[in-house]
Amino acid sequence: MIETMLRTFLRSVTIGAVLLTLPLGTRAAAQKAPVNAHAATIAEFVKRVDAYVALHRKLESTIPALPKQGTPAQIDAHQRDLARLIQAARKNAKPGDLITREMQVLVRLVLRPIFLGEDGRQMKAEILDKEITGNVKLAVNGRYPDEVPLSIVPPQVLTSLPKLPEELEYRFVRQNLILLDPHAHIIADYVERAFK
């Protein structure tokens, strides 16, 4: 699974796009770098995501299953029950536990070329279109704000980042990329200022 995710991710990041983001003096050195220069960073991210998902699944198995046609009240209650369990199990969780500092740098590096030019401006506008104007405070293990609609995530972003299991989703809150646990409706981790 890790190898497949690495291959998919590395294929989606062209050397040309990465080179465009580097200062002129470092481009020559980067051209000599191996194609999988970021493999260790991605593998560490995948390992941390897998550990989170294992915990999520273990905890979710301890609460009653959500009916296939659950009502909004049942869905909300299930999310909150699971969130309490995850929050208790990860009570010392902090930013960077899943998305390490190195992965945060890589995320910004990968997203930068996606949000350039006219197409990039249009994607930014679509992401920010449904946002509220109030102050949204991100917190690991915090509930995703109920008053903030879920942002769209452009396909270019999804194909450029490592694929996630169903227990996690990439979402944006303003310019911040978050890992959302949709079953618990909580923020598992985030990258501040993922794009400009």
Backbone as a printed PyTorch tensor [residue, N CA C, xyz], in Angstrom:
tensor([[[  0.8270,  -1.1980,   0.0000],
         [  0.0000,   0.0000,   0.0000],
         [  0.8660,   1.2550,   0.0000]],

        [[  1.8940,   1.2900,   0.8410],
         [  2.7660,   2.4600,   0.8850],
         [  3.4470,   2.6510,  -0.4600]],

        [[  3.9110,   1.5360,  -1.0660],
         [  4.6180,   1.6440,  -2.3400],
         [  3.7030,   2.2020,  -3.4290]],

        [[  2.4470,   1.7510,  -3.4660],
         [  1.4990,   2.2440,  -4.4570],
         [  1.2330,   3.7230,  -4.2560]],

        [[  1.0440,   4.1280,  -2.9970],
         [  0.7950,   5.5400,  -2.7150],
         [  1.9980,   6.3830,  -3.0960]],

        [[  3.1850,   5.8730,  -2.8330],
         [  4.4020,   6.6130,  -3.1890],
         [  4.5120,   6.7710,  -4.6920]],

        [[  4.2890,   5.6670,  -5.4260],
         [  4.3910,   5.7430,  -6.8840],
         [  3.3700,   6.7220,  -7.4490]],

        [[  2.1390,   6.6590,  -6.9750],
         [  1.0940,   7.5650,  -7.4520],
         [  1.4660,   9.0160,  -7.1670]],

        [[  1.9260,   9.2600,  -5.9600],
         [  2.2880,  10.6260,  -5.5870],
         [  3.4640,  11.1270,  -6.4090]],

        [[  4.4890,  10.3110,  -6.5200],
         [  5.6880,  10.7500,  -7.2370],
         [  5.4100,  10.9540,  -8.7180]],

        [[  4.5230,  10.1450,  -9.2970],
         [  4.1570,  10.3470, -10.6920],
         [  3.4440,  11.6730, -10.8830]],

        [[  2.6460,  12.0820,  -9.8960],
         [  1.8360,  13.2920, -10.0390],
         [  2.6490,  14.5710,  -9.8700]],

        [[  3.8050,  14.4640,  -9.2600],
         [  4.6530,  15.6470,  -9.0580],
         [  5.7460,  15.6170, -10.1120]],

        [[  5.6200,  16.4320, -11.1080],
         [  6.6420,  16.4430, -12.1460],
         [  7.8510,  17.2180, -11.6680]],

        [[  9.0090,  16.7850, -12.1320],
         [ 10.2380,  17.4670, -11.7370],
         [ 10.2020,  18.9060, -12.2090]],

        [[  9.6150,  19.1440, -13.3780],
         [  9.5280,  20.5190, -13.8860],
         [  8.7650,  21.4320, -12.9490]],

        [[  7.6380,  20.9480, -12.4130],
         [  6.8410,  21.7780, -11.5020],
         [  7.6190,  22.0820, -10.2350]],

        [[  8.3390,  21.0910,  -9.7280],
         [  9.1290,  21.3080,  -8.5230],
         [ 10.2720,  22.2640,  -8.8100]],

        [[ 10.9140,  22.0990,  -9.9450],
         [ 12.0440,  22.9690, -10.2790],
         [ 11.6240,  24.4270, -10.4250]],

        [[ 10.4120,  24.6490, -10.9330],
         [  9.9350,  26.0300, -11.0910],
         [  9.8020,  26.7410,  -9.7570]],

        [[  9.6110,  25.9870,  -8.6960],
         [  9.4060,  26.5990,  -7.3890],
         [ 10.7120,  26.8530,  -6.6500]],

        [[ 11.8210,  26.3420,  -7.1840],
         [ 13.1050,  26.4850,  -6.5100],
         [ 13.8470,  27.7190,  -6.9850]],

        [[ 14.6440,  28.3430,  -6.1150],
         [ 15.4890,  29.4500,  -6.5510],
         [ 16.4570,  28.9500,  -7.6140]],

        [[ 16.8600,  29.8580,  -8.5180],
         [ 17.7150,  29.5040,  -9.6400],
         [ 18.9550,  28.7360,  -9.2180]],

        [[ 19.6070,  29.1240,  -8.1430],
         [ 20.8560,  28.4990,  -7.7230],
         [ 20.7080,  27.0510,  -7.3000]],

        [[ 19.5010,  26.6630,  -6.8610],
         [ 19.3380,  25.2910,  -6.3750],
         [ 18.7420,  24.3620,  -7.4280]],

        [[ 18.3620,  24.9020,  -8.5830],
         [ 17.7530,  24.0520,  -9.6140],
         [ 18.7180,  23.0020, -10.1300]],

        [[ 19.9690,  23.3810, -10.3690],
         [ 20.9470,  22.4190, -10.8830],
         [ 21.1480,  21.2820,  -9.8970]],

        [[ 21.2410,  21.6020,  -8.6150],
         [ 21.4130,  20.5650,  -7.6000],
         [ 20.1770,  19.6730,  -7.5310]],

        [[ 18.9950,  20.2700,  -7.6670],
         [ 17.7580,  19.4920,  -7.6020],
         [ 17.6390,  18.5520,  -8.7970]],

        [[ 18.1380,  18.9640,  -9.9550],
         [ 18.0700,  18.1060, -11.1350],
         [ 18.8890,  16.8340, -10.9270]],

        [[ 19.9270,  16.8930, -10.1110],
         [ 20.7580,  15.7270,  -9.8480],
         [ 20.2050,  14.8700,  -8.7130]],

        [[ 19.2140,  15.3970,  -7.9740],
         [ 18.6300,  14.6540,  -6.8600],
         [ 17.8470,  13.4630,  -7.4030]],

        [[ 17.7860,  12.3750,  -6.6720],
         [ 17.0190,  11.2120,  -7.1390],
         [ 15.5370,  11.5610,  -7.2270]],

        [[ 14.8350,  10.8580,  -8.1200],
         [ 13.4140,  11.1170,  -8.3400],
         [ 12.6160,  10.9520,  -7.0510]],

        [[ 13.0180,  10.0250,  -6.1950],
         [ 12.2670,   9.7530,  -4.9700],
         [ 12.8500,  10.5000,  -3.7640]],

        [[ 13.3130,  11.7180,  -3.9930],
         [ 13.9230,  12.4990,  -2.9170],
         [ 12.9640,  12.7030,  -1.7420]],

        [[ 11.6700,  12.6770,  -2.0150],
         [ 10.6740,  12.9180,  -0.9680],
         [ 10.0340,  11.6210,  -0.4640]],

        [[ 10.5400,  10.4900,  -0.9090],
         [  9.9250,   9.2010,  -0.5590],
         [  9.8820,   8.9700,   0.9520]],

        [[ 10.9550,   9.3110,   1.6600],
         [ 10.9850,   9.0820,   3.1130],
         [  9.9420,   9.9440,   3.8190]],

        [[  9.7910,  11.1770,   3.3620],
         [  8.7950,  12.0800,   3.9580],
         [  7.3880,  11.5390,   3.7310]],

        [[  7.1240,  11.0860,   2.5110],
         [  5.8030,  10.5580,   2.1810],
         [  5.5450,   9.2540,   2.9410]],

        [[  6.5630,   8.3980,   3.0110],
         [  6.4050,   7.1260,   3.7260],
         [  6.0960,   7.3680,   5.2020]],

        [[  6.7370,   8.3610,   5.7980],
         [  6.4650,   8.6930,   7.2040],
         [  5.0380,   9.2040,   7.3680]],

        [[  4.5840,  10.0250,   6.4440],
         [  3.2100,  10.5240,   6.4760],
         [  2.2250,   9.3580,   6.3780]],

        [[  2.4460,   8.4730,   5.4240],
         [  1.5620,   7.3190,   5.2340],
         [  1.5470,   6.4450,   6.4850]],

        [[  2.6940,   6.2430,   7.0880],
         [  2.7910,   5.4450,   8.3270],
         [  1.9550,   6.0770,   9.4390]],

        [[  2.0420,   7.3970,   9.5760],
         [  1.2780,   8.0880,  10.6210],
         [ -0.2220,   8.0510,  10.3280]],

        [[ -0.5790,   8.2120,   9.0660],
         [ -1.9900,   8.1200,   8.6720],
         [ -2.5180,   6.7210,   8.9660]],

        [[ -1.7440,   5.6980,   8.6150],
         [ -2.1720,   4.3200,   8.8760],
         [ -2.3790,   4.0680,  10.3690]],

        [[ -1.5010,   4.6180,  11.2050],
         [ -1.6440,   4.4560,  12.6590],
         [ -2.9210,   5.1470,  13.1440]],

        [[ -3.2030,   6.3470,  12.6110],
         [ -4.4250,   7.0530,  12.9870],
         [ -5.6440,   6.2300,  12.5820]],

        [[ -5.6310,   5.7230,  11.3620],
         [ -6.7710,   4.9580,  10.8550],
         [ -6.9820,   3.6870,  11.6700]],

        [[ -5.9080,   3.0270,  12.0630],
         [ -6.0330,   1.8240,  12.9100],
         [ -6.7050,   2.1790,  14.2390]],

        [[ -6.2920,   3.2900,  14.8380],
         [ -6.9160,   3.7420,  16.0830],
         [ -8.3840,   4.0800,  15.8440]],

        [[ -8.6530,   4.8240,  14.7780],
         [-10.0230,   5.2150,  14.4260],
         [-10.9070,   3.9650,  14.3210]],

        [[-10.4510,   2.9860,  13.5560],
         [-11.2580,   1.7750,  13.3420],
         [-11.4780,   1.0120,  14.6430]],

        [[-10.4450,   0.9180,  15.4510],
         [-10.5550,   0.2140,  16.7370],
         [-11.6010,   0.8950,  17.6170]],

        [[-11.5400,   2.2220,  17.7040],
         [-12.4800,   2.9560,  18.5510],
         [-13.8920,   2.9360,  17.9720]],

        [[-14.0020,   3.0510,  16.6590],
         [-15.3290,   3.0580,  16.0440],
         [-16.0300,   1.7120,  16.2290]],

        [[-15.2500,   0.6390,  16.3190],
         [-15.8540,  -0.6900,  16.5040],
         [-16.4680,  -0.8600,  17.8970]],

        [[-16.1600,   0.0680,  18.8080],
         [-16.6830,  -0.0500,  20.1810],
         [-18.0170,   0.6650,  20.3790]],

        [[-18.4630,   1.4020,  19.3690],
         [-19.7460,   2.1060,  19.4920],
         [-20.7400,   1.4950,  18.5100]],

        [[-22.0540,   1.6570,  18.7780],
         [-23.0490,   1.0870,  17.8620],
         [-22.8580,   1.6300,  16.4410]],

        [[-23.0150,   0.7360,  15.4710],
         [-22.8630,   1.1150,  14.0610],
         [-23.9720,   2.0820,  13.6650]],

        [[-23.6340,   2.9610,  12.7780],
         [-24.5980,   3.9230,  12.2480],
         [-25.4920,   3.2050,  11.2430]],

        [[-26.8300,   3.3620,  11.3440],
         [-27.7090,   2.7220,  10.3580],
         [-27.4080,   3.2520,   8.9490]],

        [[-27.6470,   2.4020,   7.9390],
         [-27.3710,   2.8060,   6.5530],
         [-28.1510,   4.0570,   6.1700]],

        [[-29.3480,   4.1860,   6.6260],
         [-30.1850,   5.3660,   6.3490],
         [-30.3630,   6.1700,   7.6250]],

        [[-29.2570,   6.5310,   8.2570],
         [-29.3080,   7.2620,   9.5200],
         [-29.8900,   8.6580,   9.3620]],

        [[-30.5740,   9.0990,  10.3950],
         [-31.1280,  10.4480,  10.3920],
         [-30.0000,  11.4380,  10.7110]],

        [[-30.2070,  12.7170,  10.4130],
         [-29.1910,  13.7030,  10.7860],
         [-28.8410,  13.6500,  12.2780]],

        [[-29.8200,  13.4130,  13.1290],
         [-29.5620,  13.3390,  14.5680],
         [-28.7030,  12.1210,  14.9100]],

        [[-28.9720,  10.9880,  14.2640],
         [-28.1750,   9.7810,  14.5010],
         [-26.7330,   9.9720,  14.0050]],

        [[-26.5940,  10.5900,  12.8600],
         [-25.2610,  10.8450,  12.3060],
         [-24.4760,  11.7540,  13.2360]],

        [[-25.1120,  12.8180,  13.6960],
         [-24.4440,  13.7550,  14.5990],
         [-24.0420,  13.0630,  15.9050]],

        [[-24.9440,  12.2520,  16.4600],
         [-24.6390,  11.5510,  17.7170],
         [-23.4730,  10.5740,  17.5170]],

        [[-23.4700,   9.8680,  16.3960],
         [-22.3890,   8.9230,  16.1040],
         [-21.0590,   9.6650,  15.9650]],

        [[-21.0740,  10.7760,  15.2360],
         [-19.8580,  11.5820,  15.0720],
         [-19.3240,  12.0400,  16.4270]],

        [[-20.2000,  12.5410,  17.2510],
         [-19.7740,  13.0720,  18.5530],
         [-19.2680,  11.9670,  19.4800]],

        [[-19.9080,  10.7870,  19.4370],
         [-19.4330,   9.6640,  20.2520],
         [-18.0290,   9.2390,  19.8160]],

        [[-17.8450,   9.1080,  18.5120],
         [-16.5320,   8.7180,  17.9910],
         [-15.4990,   9.8050,  18.2760]],

        [[-15.8860,  11.0470,  18.1090],
         [-14.9630,  12.1630,  18.3720],
         [-14.4720,  12.1230,  19.8140]],

        [[-15.3820,  11.8980,  20.7600],
         [-14.9820,  11.8400,  22.1820],
         [-13.9420,  10.7400,  22.4190]],

        [[-14.1550,   9.5890,  21.7910],
         [-13.2150,   8.4800,  21.9520],
         [-11.8420,   8.8140,  21.3550]],

        [[-11.8460,   9.3970,  20.1580],
         [-10.5810,   9.7510,  19.4930],
         [ -9.8780,  10.8500,  20.2800]],

        [[-10.6340,  11.8370,  20.7160],
         [-10.0440,  12.9340,  21.4850],
         [ -9.4140,  12.4230,  22.7780]],

        [[-10.0630,  11.4690,  23.4330],
         [ -9.5060,  10.9100,  24.6680],
         [ -8.2470,  10.0940,  24.3730]],

        [[ -8.2810,   9.3180,  23.2880],
         [ -7.1250,   8.4860,  22.9390],
         [ -5.9480,   9.3240,  22.4410]],

        [[ -6.2440,  10.4840,  21.8590],
         [ -5.1880,  11.3580,  21.3270],
         [ -5.1520,  12.6700,  22.1190]],

        [[ -5.3190,  12.5810,  23.4240],
         [ -5.4450,  13.7980,  24.2340],
         [ -4.2190,  14.7020,  24.1570]],

        [[ -3.0600,  14.1570,  23.8240],
         [ -1.8460,  14.9700,  23.7040],
         [ -1.4930,  15.2970,  22.2620]],

        [[ -2.4230,  15.0470,  21.3470],
         [ -2.1550,  15.3030,  19.9220],
         [ -1.9140,  16.7910,  19.6840]],

        [[ -1.0310,  17.0610,  18.7300],
         [ -0.6940,  18.4490,  18.3980],
         [ -0.4420,  18.5610,  16.8990]],

        [[ -0.4360,  19.7820,  16.3700],
         [ -0.1450,  19.9450,  14.9540],
         [  1.2090,  19.3260,  14.6140]],

        [[  1.2450,  18.6210,  13.4920],
         [  2.4790,  17.9850,  13.0600],
         [  2.5700,  16.5210,  13.4390]],

        [[  1.6240,  16.0150,  14.2130],
         [  1.6670,  14.5990,  14.5940],
         [  1.4350,  13.6900,  13.3900]],

        [[  0.5480,  14.0860,  12.4890],
         [  0.3080,  13.3050,  11.2760],
         [  1.0590,  13.9120,  10.0900]],

        [[  0.9290,  15.2050,   9.9290],
         [  1.5990,  15.9050,   8.8310],
         [  2.8520,  16.5440,   9.4170]],

        [[  3.9590,  15.8240,   9.3380],
         [  5.2070,  16.3040,   9.9280],
         [  5.6370,  17.6190,   9.2790]],

        [[  6.5810,  18.2860,   9.9050],
         [  7.0920,  19.5460,   9.3590],
         [  7.6020,  19.3530,   7.9280]],

        [[  8.3110,  18.2380,   7.6920],
         [  8.8290,  17.9590,   6.3530],
         [  7.6840,  17.7590,   5.3600]],

        [[  6.6130,  17.0890,   5.7920],
         [  5.4630,  16.8780,   4.9130],
         [  4.7340,  18.1860,   4.6710]],

        [[  4.6830,  19.0550,   5.6630],
         [  4.0560,  20.3620,   5.4600],
         [  4.7910,  21.1450,   4.3770]],

        [[  6.1180,  21.1150,   4.4330],
         [  6.9240,  21.7960,   3.4150],
         [  6.6400,  21.1940,   2.0430]],

        [[  6.5830,  19.8750,   1.9790],
         [  6.3150,  19.1980,   0.7140],
         [  4.9220,  19.5350,   0.1830]],

        [[  3.9320,  19.5850,   1.0610],
         [  2.5640,  19.9420,   0.6470],
         [  2.5650,  21.3270,   0.0110]],

        [[  3.2050,  22.2910,   0.6590],
         [  3.2570,  23.6480,   0.1000],
         [  3.9810,  23.6540,  -1.2440]],

        [[  5.0450,  22.8950,  -1.3390],
         [  5.8240,  22.8070,  -2.5660],
         [  4.9920,  22.2280,  -3.7050]],

        [[  4.2140,  21.1990,  -3.4080],
         [  3.3820,  20.5480,  -4.4070],
         [  2.1960,  21.4270,  -4.8030]],

        [[  1.6090,  22.1270,  -3.8350],
         [  0.4180,  22.9330,  -4.1290],
         [  0.7400,  24.2520,  -4.8230]],

        [[  1.9240,  24.7760,  -4.6040],
         [  2.2760,  26.0790,  -5.1780],
         [  1.9990,  26.1610,  -6.6820]],

        [[  2.5220,  25.2430,  -7.5120],
         [  2.2630,  25.3730,  -8.9490],
         [  0.7940,  25.1840,  -9.3250]],

        [[  0.0390,  24.4450,  -8.5220],
         [ -1.3790,  24.2180,  -8.8170],
         [ -2.1660,  25.5160,  -8.7340]],

        [[ -1.7730,  26.3930,  -7.7970],
         [ -2.5380,  27.6210,  -7.5810],
         [ -1.9460,  28.8280,  -8.3010]],

        [[ -1.0820,  28.5990,  -9.2840],
         [ -0.5300,  29.6950, -10.0860],
         [ -1.4310,  29.9860, -11.2790]],

        [[ -1.3140,  31.1740, -11.8310],
         [ -2.0160,  31.5350, -13.0580],
         [ -3.5090,  31.7100, -12.8700]],

        [[ -4.1740,  31.8750, -14.0080],
         [ -5.6170,  32.1300, -14.0080],
         [ -6.3910,  30.9430, -13.4480]],

        [[ -6.0110,  29.7210, -13.8510],
         [ -6.6950,  28.5320, -13.3320],
         [ -6.5320,  28.4360, -11.8190]],

        [[ -5.3320,  28.7400, -11.3410],
         [ -5.0690,  28.7130,  -9.9060],
         [ -5.9020,  29.7310,  -9.1540]],

        [[ -6.0180,  30.9370,  -9.7110],
         [ -6.8510,  31.9710,  -9.0720],
         [ -8.3130,  31.5350,  -9.0090]],

        [[ -8.7690,  30.8800, -10.0660],
         [-10.1560,  30.4040, -10.0890],
         [-10.3700,  29.3100,  -9.0370]],

        [[ -9.3970,  28.4050,  -8.9120],
         [ -9.5110,  27.3580,  -7.8880],
         [ -9.5430,  27.9640,  -6.4930]],

        [[ -8.6720,  28.9520,  -6.2490],
         [ -8.6570,  29.6200,  -4.9370],
         [-10.0190,  30.2380,  -4.6530]],

        [[-10.5650,  30.9250,  -5.6620],
         [-11.8630,  31.5790,  -5.4820],
         [-12.9460,  30.5560,  -5.1460]],

        [[-12.9130,  29.3940,  -5.8060],
         [-13.9100,  28.3570,  -5.5280],
         [-13.7450,  27.7900,  -4.1160]],

        [[-12.5080,  27.6170,  -3.6990],
         [-12.2500,  27.0920,  -2.3510],
         [-12.7270,  28.0780,  -1.2950]],

        [[-12.4320,  29.3480,  -1.5090],
         [-12.7320,  30.3720,  -0.5100],
         [-14.1600,  30.8880,  -0.6140]],

        [[-14.8880,  30.5060,  -1.6750],
         [-16.2210,  31.0330,  -1.9530],
         [-17.2140,  30.8070,  -0.8210]],

        [[-17.2090,  29.6420,  -0.2110],
         [-18.2190,  29.3050,   0.7890],
         [-17.7640,  29.5680,   2.2150]],

        [[-16.6190,  30.1640,   2.3610],
         [-16.0880,  30.4140,   3.7000],
         [-16.8660,  31.5230,   4.4050]],

        [[-16.8750,  31.4540,   5.7140],
         [-17.4590,  32.5260,   6.5020],
         [-16.3880,  33.5790,   6.7460]],

        [[-16.8030,  34.7660,   7.1170],
         [-15.8500,  35.8450,   7.3390],
         [-15.3390,  35.8810,   8.7740]],

        [[-15.9650,  35.1400,   9.6700],
         [-15.5360,  35.1380,  11.0660],
         [-14.2050,  34.4230,  11.2660]],

        [[-13.7160,  34.4810,  12.4850],
         [-12.4460,  33.8530,  12.8220],
         [-12.6660,  32.3620,  13.0840]],

        [[-11.9400,  31.5240,  12.3460],
         [-12.0280,  30.0760,  12.5360],
         [-10.7030,  29.6150,  13.1220]],

        [[-10.7670,  29.0430,  14.3030],
         [ -9.5710,  28.5650,  14.9970],
         [ -9.4180,  27.0750,  14.7370]],

        [[ -8.2970,  26.7060,  14.1270],
         [ -8.0310,  25.2930,  13.8820],
         [ -7.4040,  24.6730,  15.1190]],

        [[ -7.8210,  23.4590,  15.4390],
         [ -7.2460,  22.7370,  16.5730],
         [ -7.2530,  21.2540,  16.2480]],

        [[ -6.1130,  20.6130,  16.4530],
         [ -6.0510,  19.1690,  16.2880],
         [ -7.0150,  18.5510,  17.2990]],

        [[ -7.8130,  17.6090,  16.8200],
         [ -8.8660,  16.9510,  17.6030],
         [-10.0800,  17.8420,  17.8170]],

        [[-10.0390,  19.0690,  17.2970],
         [-11.1890,  19.9590,  17.4290],
         [-12.2580,  19.6060,  16.4140]],

        [[-13.4950,  19.8890,  16.7740],
         [-14.6080,  19.6320,  15.8600],
         [-14.5200,  20.5990,  14.6830]],

        [[-14.7370,  20.0790,  13.4890],
         [-14.8030,  20.9400,  12.3210],
         [-15.9880,  21.8780,  12.5390]],

        [[-15.7970,  23.1770,  12.3540],
         [-16.8790,  24.1270,  12.6730],
         [-18.1680,  23.8210,  11.8990]],

        [[-19.2470,  23.6370,  12.6300],
         [-20.5350,  23.3210,  12.0050],
         [-21.0200,  24.4360,  11.0910]],

        [[-20.6190,  25.6680,  11.3850],
         [-21.0970,  26.8040,  10.5860],
         [-20.2720,  27.0260,   9.3140]],

        [[-19.2080,  26.2610,   9.1230],
         [-18.3550,  26.4210,   7.9370],
         [-18.6610,  25.2740,   6.9730]],

        [[-19.1820,  25.6060,   5.7780],
         [-19.4390,  24.5390,   4.7980],
         [-18.1340,  23.8460,   4.4170]],

        [[-18.2220,  22.5700,   4.0890],
         [-17.0400,  21.8500,   3.6360],
         [-16.6090,  22.4130,   2.2840]],

        [[-15.3320,  22.6880,   2.1750],
         [-14.8100,  23.2560,   0.9340],
         [-14.7060,  22.1750,  -0.1360]],

        [[-14.6830,  22.6450,  -1.3810],
         [-14.3720,  21.7290,  -2.4620],
         [-12.8620,  21.5260,  -2.4610]],

        [[-12.4360,  20.4110,  -2.9700],
         [-11.0100,  20.1510,  -3.1100],
         [-10.7890,  19.8250,  -4.5850]],

        [[-10.1020,  20.7170,  -5.3070],
         [ -9.9120,  20.5000,  -6.7420],
         [ -9.2270,  19.1670,  -7.0300]],

        [[ -9.6010,  18.5120,  -8.1330],
         [ -8.9900,  17.2320,  -8.4880],
         [ -7.4640,  17.3220,  -8.6050]],

        [[ -6.9590,  18.4820,  -9.0450],
         [ -5.5080,  18.6560,  -9.1700],
         [ -4.8190,  18.5020,  -7.8130]],

        [[ -5.4900,  18.9330,  -6.7610],
         [ -4.9420,  18.7960,  -5.4080],
         [ -4.9770,  17.3260,  -4.9870]],

        [[ -6.1320,  16.6810,  -5.2050],
         [ -6.2850,  15.2860,  -4.7820],
         [ -5.3080,  14.3620,  -5.4930]],

        [[ -5.0420,  14.6110,  -6.7680],
         [ -4.1200,  13.7360,  -7.4950],
         [ -2.6620,  14.0600,  -7.2000]],

        [[ -2.3970,  15.2010,  -6.5880],
         [ -1.0210,  15.5950,  -6.2790],
         [ -0.5820,  15.1980,  -4.8800]],

        [[ -1.5180,  14.8490,  -4.0270],
         [ -1.2090,  14.4730,  -2.6430],
         [ -1.4310,  12.9750,  -2.4580]],

        [[ -0.7880,  12.3810,  -1.4650],
         [ -0.9960,  10.9470,  -1.2380],
         [ -2.4760,  10.6340,  -1.0020]],

        [[ -2.9260,   9.5410,  -1.5990],
         [ -4.3190,   9.1060,  -1.4430],
         [ -4.5680,   8.7430,   0.0130]],

        [[ -5.7520,   9.1090,   0.4890],
         [ -6.1120,   8.8430,   1.8860],
         [ -7.1420,   7.7230,   1.9720]],

        [[ -7.1410,   6.9690,   3.0790],
         [ -8.2170,   5.9950,   3.3050],
         [ -9.5150,   6.7350,   3.5970]],

        [[-10.6190,   6.0310,   3.5560],
         [-11.9300,   6.6780,   3.7050],
         [-12.1330,   7.3600,   5.0500]],

        [[-11.3400,   7.0210,   6.0370],
         [-11.4790,   7.6340,   7.3610],
         [-10.9270,   9.0520,   7.4220]],

        [[-10.2540,   9.4980,   6.3780],
         [ -9.6880,  10.8550,   6.3430],
         [ -9.9320,  11.4860,   4.9790]],

        [[-10.0670,  12.8060,   4.9890],
         [-10.2450,  13.5680,   3.7480],
         [ -9.3960,  14.8240,   3.8110]],

        [[ -8.9200,  15.2570,   2.6600],
         [ -8.3080,  16.5730,   2.5650],
         [ -9.4330,  17.5870,   2.4100]],

        [[ -9.3550,  18.6750,   3.1360],
         [-10.2980,  19.7910,   3.0040],
         [ -9.5110,  21.0690,   3.2320]],

        [[-10.0970,  22.1830,   2.8460],
         [ -9.4870,  23.4820,   3.0850],
         [-10.3520,  24.2830,   4.0490]],

        [[ -9.7130,  24.9770,   4.9580],
         [-10.3490,  26.0150,   5.7630],
         [ -9.5080,  27.2480,   5.4830]],

        [[-10.0800,  28.1270,   4.6910],
         [ -9.3260,  29.2470,   4.1290],
         [ -8.1170,  28.6810,   3.3680]],

        [[ -6.9210,  29.1920,   3.6160],
         [ -5.7500,  28.6880,   2.9000],
         [ -5.0930,  27.5020,   3.6200]],

        [[ -5.7090,  27.0080,   4.6640],
         [ -5.1500,  25.9050,   5.4410],
         [ -5.7040,  24.5760,   4.9290]],

        [[ -4.8070,  23.6200,   4.7270],
         [ -5.2180,  22.2780,   4.3300],
         [ -5.3820,  21.4590,   5.6030]],

        [[ -6.5280,  20.8260,   5.7450],
         [ -6.7600,  20.0110,   6.9420],
         [ -6.9390,  18.5520,   6.5540]],

        [[ -6.6570,  17.6800,   7.4990],
         [ -7.0380,  16.2750,   7.4110],
         [ -8.3000,  16.1520,   8.2440]],

        [[ -9.4070,  15.9610,   7.5890],
         [-10.6970,  15.8500,   8.2670],
         [-11.0530,  14.3870,   8.4460]],

        [[-11.4450,  14.0350,   9.6560],
         [-12.0100,  12.7180,   9.9180],
         [-13.5210,  12.8990,   9.7860]],

        [[-14.1120,  12.5280,   8.6410],
         [-15.5410,  12.7980,   8.4360],
         [-16.4550,  11.9460,   9.3210]],

        [[-15.9770,  10.7960,   9.7750],
         [-16.8030,   9.9500,  10.6420],
         [-16.9540,  10.5730,  12.0310]],

        [[-15.9130,  11.2770,  12.4740],
         [-15.9410,  11.9200,  13.7930],
         [-16.1290,  13.4270,  13.6820]],

        [[-16.0560,  13.9600,  12.4580],
         [-16.2080,  15.3930,  12.1830],
         [-15.1810,  16.2220,  12.9690]],

        [[-13.9510,  15.6840,  13.0340],
         [-12.8850,  16.4050,  13.7300],
         [-11.6810,  16.5930,  12.8050]],

        [[-10.8550,  17.5490,  13.1770],
         [ -9.6380,  17.8510,  12.4320],
         [ -8.5150,  16.9980,  13.0230]],

        [[ -7.9840,  16.0780,  12.2160],
         [ -6.9260,  15.1880,  12.6950],
         [ -5.5710,  15.8920,  12.6900]],

        [[ -5.3650,  16.8020,  11.7350],
         [ -4.1340,  17.5910,  11.6440],
         [ -4.3470,  18.6250,  10.5480]],

        [[ -3.4020,  19.5500,  10.3920],
         [ -3.5570,  20.5820,   9.3710],
         [ -2.2160,  21.1870,   8.9860]],

        [[ -2.2380,  21.8530,   7.8280],
         [ -1.0770,  22.5920,   7.3240],
         [ -1.5180,  24.0480,   7.1990]],

        [[ -0.9120,  24.9130,   7.9750],
         [ -1.2490,  26.3250,   7.8670],
         [ -0.6770,  26.9060,   6.5850]],

        [[ -1.4360,  27.8170,   5.9810],
         [ -1.0030,  28.5070,   4.7610],
         [ -0.4810,  27.5240,   3.7220]],

        [[ -1.3040,  26.5510,   3.3710],
         [ -0.9170,  25.5390,   2.3800],
         [ -0.7630,  26.1580,   0.9980]],

        [[ -1.4950,  27.2290,   0.7450],
         [ -1.3180,  27.9750,  -0.5060],
         [ -1.4950,  29.4560,  -0.2170]],

        [[ -1.0050,  30.2850,  -1.1450],
         [ -1.1100,  31.7290,  -0.9550],
         [ -2.1730,  32.3240,  -1.8380]]])
